[in-house]
Amino acid sequence: MKSSKQKILLVILILSLFPGLMNAKEYIITDFGAVADTSKVSTKAIQQAIDECSKTGGTVDVPAGNYSTGTIYMRSNVTLHLEKGATIFGSKHLSDYPENMPDLVFFRKGIIKRALIYAENCTNIAIKGEGTIDGQGVNFQVPEGSKIDSYTVRPYIFWMIKCSDIRVEGIKLCNSAFWMQHYMACDNLYIRNVEVFNHCNKNNDMIDIDGCHNVRISDFTGDSDDDGITFKSTTGRANENVVITNCILSSHCNAIKIGTESSTGFKNIAISNIVVR
């Protein structure tokens, strides 16, 4: 049997072979001033935790409790982890969602501008855990006949653009003011064991995959008022190499849709073991 000293030396040797394991750190949002009180907006504290985490790579932890935030910006090499019992609520106020103009030409550029969680040109990012993200999208209703274009004032929950190596796992997503998730021109996207309920506003899609390559969606449960899993190519980039399996989908429109708002093609898409309700 190895002695305790030998075991310690072995662990140090293994860690030295994988320096990322030694450098990975945990940043808890409450240490940066976030409070589990939805009457207070914790955007600044959560963003500070993400920005600090991105310097070394690691995990930003959201402890159990209810937190309110406006737009937060993901950074490379950051995992946002929601503990069981943790809920992030999107702010009810439009002023907490700044406008964004991605460096990418796409259909409706300059009209679609807002998201609760925004990522552009990031790599190695993840959002996971056993918690919930609630967009509180019912607060962004636009009256019929209004001169305001509702696309400009309804935030997504996720908007990720030209990112790579993305993992979304385990979490629950609900009540987006617009589409729940929009991934544009991304590579190596993995969505697993996620639950979506989206029935509080118009255009309540479940997932929109837009000109992405190497996509895996599995063990997913979703219920949406509009389209379920939707493929688009609004950027002029084709969707390629997609696998969808072991999912349960409910929709008031189309459970799976390919082709709207699209200027290029769809290649190598495999869909299996899907229940549509």
Secondary structure as GFF3:
##gff-version 3
##sequence-region A 1 277
A	DSSP	alpha_helix	4	17	.	.	.	ID=ss1
A	DSSP	alpha_helix	19	23	.	.	.	ID=ss2
A	DSSP	beta_strand	25	28	.	.	.	ID=ss3
A	DSSP	three_ten_helix	29	32	.	.	.	ID=ss4
A	DSSP	alpha_helix	43	56	.	.	.	ID=ss5
A	DSSP	beta_strand	58	62	.	.	.	ID=ss6
A	DSSP	beta_strand	65	69	.	.	.	ID=ss7
A	DSSP	beta_strand	72	73	.	.	.	ID=ss8
A	DSSP	beta_strand	78	82	.	.	.	ID=ss9
A	DSSP	beta_strand	86	90	.	.	.	ID=ss10
A	DSSP	three_ten_helix	94	96	.	.	.	ID=ss11
A	DSSP	beta_strand	115	120	.	.	.	ID=ss12
A	DSSP	beta_strand	123	129	.	.	.	ID=ss13
A	DSSP	beta_strand	132	134	.	.	.	ID=ss14
A	DSSP	three_ten_helix	137	140	.	.	.	ID=ss15
A	DSSP	three_ten_helix	150	152	.	.	.	ID=ss16
A	DSSP	beta_strand	156	161	.	.	.	ID=ss17
A	DSSP	beta_strand	164	169	.	.	.	ID=ss18
A	DSSP	beta_strand	172	174	.	.	.	ID=ss19
A	DSSP	beta_strand	181	184	.	.	.	ID=ss20
A	DSSP	beta_strand	187	192	.	.	.	ID=ss21
A	DSSP	beta_strand	195	198	.	.	.	ID=ss22
A	DSSP	beta_strand	207	210	.	.	.	ID=ss23
A	DSSP	beta_strand	213	218	.	.	.	ID=ss24
A	DSSP	beta_strand	221	224	.	.	.	ID=ss25
A	DSSP	beta_strand	229	233	.	.	.	ID=ss26
A	DSSP	beta_strand	239	251	.	.	.	ID=ss27
A	DSSP	beta_strand	256	262	.	.	.	ID=ss28
A	DSSP	beta_strand	266	276	.	.	.	ID=ss29
###
